[in-house]
Amino acid sequence: MSDLILHQYPASPFSEKIRVLLGYKQAHYSSVEIPVIMPKPLLMPLSGGYRKTPVMQNGADVYCDTAIICRLIDRLYPDSTIYPEAVDAANNALANWTDTFFFRVAVAIAFQPKAMIDNPLFSDPEAAAAFMADRVELSKGGLQIRMEFEMAMPYFLAHMKHLDKQLSDGGFLFGDKPTAADFSTYHCCWFVYSRDAIRDTLDPFPNVVSWIQRMMAFGHGHVTHISGDAALDIASKAEPLGDEVMGSMHPGELKPGDDVEIIPTDYGLIPVQGKLQIASLEELAIRRTDARVGNISVHFPRLGFELRTL
Ligand SMILES: N[C@@H](CCC(=O)N[C@@H](CS)C(=O)NCC(=O)O)C(=O)O
């Protein structure tokens, strides 16, 4: 059916969101461990410059940002959809707010001084300095990922209190099955829960802790670890799907094949350039040709990305 390859690293919360969704769907997939900081030389031929983590590859189609990766996985594994129509607006709005604003809150909690002791990213002073410098570069020209701890803490505690009430029946956020909002909320909570030094922040919220454990119990699916070079070889032997969709948002302005660039609107402001293939309310995609992997399609969600003509 599919040959999904997740490009990720273990400490990445957004990667954990996708790993657990793949576990929920009992998916078979491959995984490539990519560097935590730039450069990412074996990712760039696929992503065309997009640097955030994770990235999902399916042959010669490459999906950037977990919003579109979740849609792809749900389409390939449609049983127990994480987008039930009955809660469509609430589910999508909560997932989007959580992955943007609330993620920044969770970063501030996870990087507070007392959490640094057991942070795997800060194994030695040199690694810590390189990480901090890379994250300054990641925010350059855009939104600061990091929020002040004093501002973040009340947001964190207030949201945990609401979640604790909503999860009191022992299920998931919108019923007895997890939806997209559960996976978005889970990875922010996992960021805190997975650190011994700050796990007690969640002690006042036992329903949240039980729900985190229910989410973790889905596991990570059936994963085979492969090298970055092996993933590039797979892309070079495949051709992109090539479907063209033009939505009604840019009437007369844009057509398939136009030279465009796509750039995140928050942080990691590196443009990806190519020929336009999809511009709908749900998705943007461009076609590119790379010396190492040949023809590639790079897909993004519409929300959170800007489309510019060249
Ligand atoms: N909106 C993106 C956010 C991804 C994101 O911020 N990921 C973090 C890691 S969890 C990142 O890219 N950090 C910088 C890096 O890995 O180079 C998504 O949903 O995938």
The ligand as a Gaussian input file, in Angstrom:
#p B3LYP/6-31G(d) Opt

LIG

0 1
 N        4.427000      23.161000      12.320000
 C        5.476000      22.180000      12.327000
 C        6.359000      22.381000      13.538000
 C        7.554000      21.432000      13.560000
 C        8.616000      21.862000      14.571000
 O        8.653000      22.998000      15.065000
 N        9.493000      20.924000      14.885000
 C       10.634000      21.229000      15.710000
 C       11.118000      19.944000      16.376000
 S        9.875000      19.160000      17.347000
 C       11.755000      21.689000      14.825000
 O       11.618000      21.676000      13.614000
 N       12.881000      22.096000      15.396000
 C       13.995000      22.493000      14.586000
 C       14.651000      21.346000      13.871000
 O       14.367000      20.164000      14.148000
 O       15.504000      21.622000      13.013000
 C        4.852000      20.792000      12.285000
 O        3.681000      20.625000      12.656000
 O        5.517000      19.859000      11.812000

